[in-house]
Each structure stands twice: as structure tokens, then as C-alpha cells.
Amino acid sequence: MRFLKKKKANHRGPNHRIFQPKRARTSKFRARRIVILGILLITLLFIGKIILGFYNIENVSFALFGNLHYTEGQIYDVLGENLDNIVIDSEYQTALYLKENLSYLKNVQVSKNLAKRQLTIEVTERKVYARLEFFLLNPSESSKKQSYHKKTNNKKHFYLIDDKGYVLESIIPTQFEQTILIVDEGEHLPEIGKQMSTAATQTGIEILKHIRSKEPKLAKHLRKIDARIIQKITLHFENMHIPVWIAADSIKTGIRQVGLFAKQQAHRIQQNTMSESVEPLVGTQKKTTPKKYKYIDARYEDTLYLGGTVIKWQKEP
């Protein structure tokens, strides 16, 4: 009991912290707080400027890969026109913007590095596959069922297209003259960067791919494909003064017949057994088809009409 009483006696006052009453805030205290808040605000603004400075066209460094047609400066200029949106855009939206404004771009991958202030762009570009010769028609003319092979006063427009029919750029007639022509027409001009999905253009591309794959020697002399009349597709070769006709539902058969006929003529030259009325179709730059013939019709299976003369042969094994 004495011990407890002694312990109790030695305990002086409460054991919790004594809080002093709130002091009045002086002008000095307020000034110090304003200075601290100002420094904090300036720091935040500085950090924000550093982050947004990444999108300042003067500070961004580019890492560009896969470009052949476009230079770094051209892509640099296109991005500069849309920097305000690129600040908040995702990498996907930035890539989409580039594809919409640069027609040769097929695929684009974009990545951003804020720390390095670097924009990495990896592109795959479209390649020129053919020229498009486009006839702009008036609505009244396009509604008429007329033969499009007749001469027309409508103005021609020329474009470069890739192997999918995407319009790459507008050109003048004398540019890319060695590139094969595909003929089309319509009431509205093709749009740069958009795909030509019309039957005439897509059929022409299909024919060109097939000839280059199956008849490469024949493809060297091909100059023009006109598929506006789907059952009378016209092919023009540089060493023939007459057109070749094939049908859309028998493209492979028609091309095979023309290729076989050309091989037969070349073989006859080598054997010196060619008659006066039969001339080679390929293998020479000279126009060699006799003028008495008006066309080569390869629209029928196993039969080829040469200006009215029927030529038949057996199927190749």
C-alpha cells in the first residue's frame, strides 16, 4: 500500500501534451505563405511546360523508318499542321492522321517518348503499280448507254495507283509513260488517298497481275487495259495495231489463248515456216499483225478469232 501511494504521490499532473492556444497570424506569416504558394505554382507551370514542350515542333526529335517516297521534312511539316491535336491524340490517332494526309502511306506505327522528347514513326509505303486514265463524264452522258470505245471530248485525268487501286497522286500524261494504263470513267474525279473500287479499275488490276504472273513475255508489250465494257475488255499491245478482246468471266482462258497464239507465232519465226498472212505478235517492237485484221477475239474457250479467221488448238496438258 505504501508503494502504491508513493507512486501515486510522485505522479504530477496529466501525462498528455499541453496545447497552447492558437496564435494570431501576423502579416509576416501571410507573406511567407504567399511566397511558398507562388514557388509551388511556378514549379508546376515549369513542369507542364517541359511536358508540353515535347510537342513543340522545334524541340521534337524524329526517328523515321521505312520511308522511301517521303522525306523526314515532309512528314515533319504534316505533323506541324496538327500539333495541337497531337498533344492529346493517341499514337493510333496520330498514325491515322498521317495516313489520311500522306497518300503513299500504307501502314504507320507511332510511339512517343516524353523523357527523350522523341517521336518514333515506322511506315510502310505503297508502290506505284499502274497509271489510271480517267474520263470525267457529265451526268447526262453517263446515263446514256453508249459505246465507250468511241471518241469522246471529255477531258482525261491521269493518276498513279497501287496494286489495290489506291490513288497515290495526280500526274500529267507524259509522266510514267512506261507504266501500264488502266482506263476508267465516272461523274466524280478520284480522290487522292482513297481506293478506286469500281469494276473497271479492279478488273484491270486483276488482269495485269495475271498477265505478269502467267505470261511475263506478253506482259512486256502490254500498254493499256480498258475494262469499262465488262464482256468486251480491250487490251492494247505496243507491237500490234489491233486490239485484243477478252471477257471478264474468262480472263484466265482468254489470256492463255493470247499467250499461246503469241508463242506459236514466235516459234514459226524460228523455224522460218511463217506464211505471208501470219506475222508474230511478240518478240519484236515492230507492229507485225497484218492490217487486214481488225481485232483478236479471245473471249471463247479453245477458239480464237483473228479478224474473222477462226484459229483452234488443243488444250495444253
Secondary structure, DSSP 8 states (H G I E B T S, - for coil): -HHHHHHHHH--S-SS----------HHHHHHHHHHHHHHHHHHHHHHHHHHGGG-TTT-EEEEES-SSS-HHHHHHHHHTTHHHHTT--HHHHHHHHHHH-TTEEEEEEEEETTTTEEEEEEEE----EEEEEEE--HHHHTS---TTS---S-EEEEEE-TT-BEEEEE-TTTTTTS-EEEEEESS---TTSB--SHHHHHHHHHHHHHHHH-HHHHTTEEEEE-SSTTSEEEEETT-SS-EEE-GGGHHHHHHHHHHHHHHHHHHHHHT---TT---SSSSSS--S-TT---EEEEETTEEEETTEEEE-----
